[in-house]
Amino acid sequence: MIENQKCGALPDHINSERNWGYGYNDLISDLSEWSQSPYVVIDSIGASVQGRGIWELIISDQHSSLTYKRVYIHARTHPGEEESFWVADEIINFLIADTPEAALIRANTIFHIVPMHNPDGVELGYSRENANGLDIESGWDDDELQPEVSALQNRFIELSFAIPNPIQVALNMHSAYACKRYFVYHHENGTSRYFADSEKDFISGIQLYYPGGFENWNYYVSWSSSTPDQYPESWWWFNYAENVMALTYEDMNCSDAGNYNLTASAIINGICDFIGVNIAGVKKSSEIPEDFVLKQNYPNPFNPITNINIELEKMSFLKISIIDIEGKEIKVIGNQNYSAGSITLQWDGSNADGHQMPSGIYYCRLKSDVSVISKKMILIK
């Protein structure tokens, strides 16, 4: 059984750029985009040491329902573990999508998601600390709580005390330098036999939706001697015990990281199975497809080359452009007639029209004679 620090020791070669490739301003831009969805409500649950908002998305078709199942996810407590955000980002994309599966989930659940719990640490370029130089992941038992911890803890209390539909699943999203995807399993010696068995079911259920993607439930076993008191999951156990499936998830933190959409889909499906929302029987739409489909680029995030895939139902004239966050067209990678079928193009973000492109958010825009669609892409260096 592994008893080391759950995210692992920082490797000697760590040398991050400020913001770790995705900063607070990037989040604000994404919040503006997410807020356009009729299923999303965004508000701040508090402020960081330096006064930055700690933003929460509420995703549902009935945000104030007192019967829907409730799930809470928070990410990027450790700023250097930015992969935790990319998984959360894909969870958000899944939940707000125009699909039968997403619609069924929104009609039965309320998802609360904090994409960036430690915005000061992100902006300061810290690996694991907040602006006071403290690791707030392990400060949940302090006599004087850090503002980031206090904000999240108060929100947990608000959504779990004296309401008929309290939080049932609480995931704490991180990424480990072990370059593995896994959940931190809490031994029955620090919890209970019933909870330990429930953990096994929960983790194994998620595994089923991404074969080979996650380590087995016993890859990382913690709390084998007793219950610690400094972590968010400790707080959940001491206050709500078996009523909340509170776990840390660790994504891959290495050059092999990716497949965030597959990871997010598996986590959502596993959560829904666990809380009793059956989406397995939902059939995908059988409507005639659009004239073209712009798929999500892969890899995403990328450095520096990404593939752009298009499915075309009939011969069409298409213009495919790369757009920056300000809406400026910086590169045209296709502007011609294309035959029906699958099309794959590449964009090299290391150099566009003779200019080195900075890390950040870009969009691939596909324009035909009748419509325009776009996909968000993340360039990281």
Stockholm file with secondary structure:
# STOCKHOLM 1.0

chainA/1-381         MIENQKCGALPDHINSERNWGYGYNDLISDLSEWSQSPYVVIDSIGASVQGRGIWELIISDQHSSLTYKRVYIHARTHPGEEESFWVADEIINFLIADTPEAALIRANTIFHIVPMHNPDGVELGYSRENANGLDIESGWDDDELQPEVSALQNRFIELSFAIPNPIQVALNMHSAYACKRYFVYHHENGTSRYFADSEKDFISGIQLYYPGGFENWNYYVSWSSSTPDQYPESWWWFNYAENVMALTYEDMNCSDAGNYNLTASAIINGICDFIGVNIAGVKKSSEIPEDFVLKQNYPNPFNPITNINIELEKMSFLKISIIDIEGKEIKVIGNQNYSAGSITLQWDGSNADGHQMPSGIYYCRLKSDVSVISKKMILIK
#=GR chainA/1-381 SS CCCSCTTCCCCTTCCCCGGGGCCHHHHHHHHHHHTTSTTEEEEEEEECTTSCEEEEEEESSSTTCSSSEEEEEEECSSTTCTHHHHHHHHHHHHHHSSSHHHHHHHTTEEEEEESCSCHHHHHHTCSSCCTTSCCGGGCTTCSSCCHHHHHHHHHHHHTTSSCSSCEEEEEEEEEETTCCCEECEECTTTSCHHHHHHHHHHHHHHHTTSTTTSCCTTSSEECSSSCCSSSHHHHHHHHHGGGSEEEEEEEECSTTCCCHHHHHHHHHHHHHHHHTCCCTTCCCCCSCCCSEEECCCBSSSBSSEEEEEEEESSCEEEEEEEEETTSCEEEEEEEEEECSEEEEEEEETTCBTTBCCCSEEEEEEEECSSCEEEEEEEECC
#=GC SS_cons         CCCSCTTCCCCTTCCCCGGGGCCHHHHHHHHHHHTTSTTEEEEEEEECTTSCEEEEEEESSSTTCSSSEEEEEEECSSTTCTHHHHHHHHHHHHHHSSSHHHHHHHTTEEEEEESCSCHHHHHHTCSSCCTTSCCGGGCTTCSSCCHHHHHHHHHHHHTTSSCSSCEEEEEEEEEETTCCCEECEECTTTSCHHHHHHHHHHHHHHHTTSTTTSCCTTSSEECSSSCCSSSHHHHHHHHHGGGSEEEEEEEECSTTCCCHHHHHHHHHHHHHHHHTCCCTTCCCCCSCCCSEEECCCBSSSBSSEEEEEEEESSCEEEEEEEEETTSCEEEEEEEEEECSEEEEEEEETTCBTTBCCCSEEEEEEEECSSCEEEEEEEECC
//
